[in-house]
Amino acid sequence: AQKITQTQPGMFVQEKEAVTLDCTYDTSDPSYGLFWYKQPSSGEMIFLIYQGSYDQQNATEGRYSLNFQKARKSANLVISASQLGDSAMYFCAMRGSNYKLTFGKGTLLTVNP
Amino acid sequence: NAGVTQTPKFRILKIGQSMTLQCAQDMNHNYMYWYRQDPGMGLKLIYYSVGAGITDKGEVPNGYNVSRSTTEDFPLRLELAAPSQTSVYFCASFRSAGGDTEAFFGQGTRLTVV
């Protein structure tokens, strides 16, 4: 069975500062993928970043980077230079070898001016 | 490409009624998913499919049925609607081969059962 855990129900950050959102996972699959999605108050799911289990380098997409620590089974999202528009719900998700796609409970990020 | 299209966007059902939520993708993706999201909560997997003719249960399948007769379509059927099924429903599809980097989501269907 695969499981995603996001332990931070809510996080606050000052505008222009960096913030790390935590995600740990549990799986026995040797091959898997990890995702982060943003869900603003409007409700749509916006893909941010992806990391494959065999990828040697940490994934980066603009201001988003994924801090992948395979031995610790963690896949934390780092947002640099936070903007007011980053205020949203953030979900970590895992795709197992059977392509079952499981989401964590999410972290609500609030960016303060 | 239209991506993942869900219909309807909103629906109100009476207790005991049935309905089908439609989901279609035009990206030739093998893998498709149905989730429900209750207010302030995460996404719970209802059913998923790894290809036409193959479906499997997720975390919360009770009260729902799916079928996958074509690669493009993955409808979700609610039989005997109950207030507990009031939720936002998302359909997603996933690329199967190398280079798969994202699951595409539809815009969601907001369902209220009264």
Contacts between the chains, C-beta under 8 A, distances in Angstrom:
chain1	res1	chain2	res2	distance
A	33	B	100	7.1
A	35	B	102	7.2
A	35	B	103	6.9
A	43	B	88	6.8
A	43	B	107	7.8
A	43	B	108	5.9
A	44	B	105	7.1
A	44	B	107	6.1
A	44	B	108	7.3
A	45	B	90	6.6
A	45	B	92	7.7
A	45	B	105	4.0
A	47	B	102	4.3
A	47	B	103	7.2
A	47	B	104	7.8
A	50	B	101	4.4
A	50	B	102	6.2
A	91	B	42	6.3
A	91	B	43	6.8
A	93	B	43	8.0
A	93	B	103	7.6
A	95	B	94	7.2
A	95	B	103	7.6
A	98	B	50	7.4
A	99	B	30	7.9
A	99	B	31	4.8
A	99	B	48	7.5
A	99	B	50	5.8
A	99	B	94	6.5
A	99	B	96	7.3
A	100	B	45	7.1
A	100	B	48	6.2
A	100	B	56	7.7
A	100	B	58	7.4
A	101	B	31	7.8
A	101	B	33	5.7
A	101	B	45	7.0
A	101	B	48	7.1
A	101	B	92	7.0
A	101	B	94	6.6
A	101	B	103	5.9
A	102	B	45	6.4
A	102	B	59	8.0
A	103	B	35	7.4
A	103	B	42	5.1
A	103	B	43	4.3
A	103	B	44	7.8
A	103	B	45	7.7
A	104	B	42	6.1
A	105	B	41	6.8
A	105	B	42	4.1
A	106	B	41	7.8
A	106	B	42	4.9
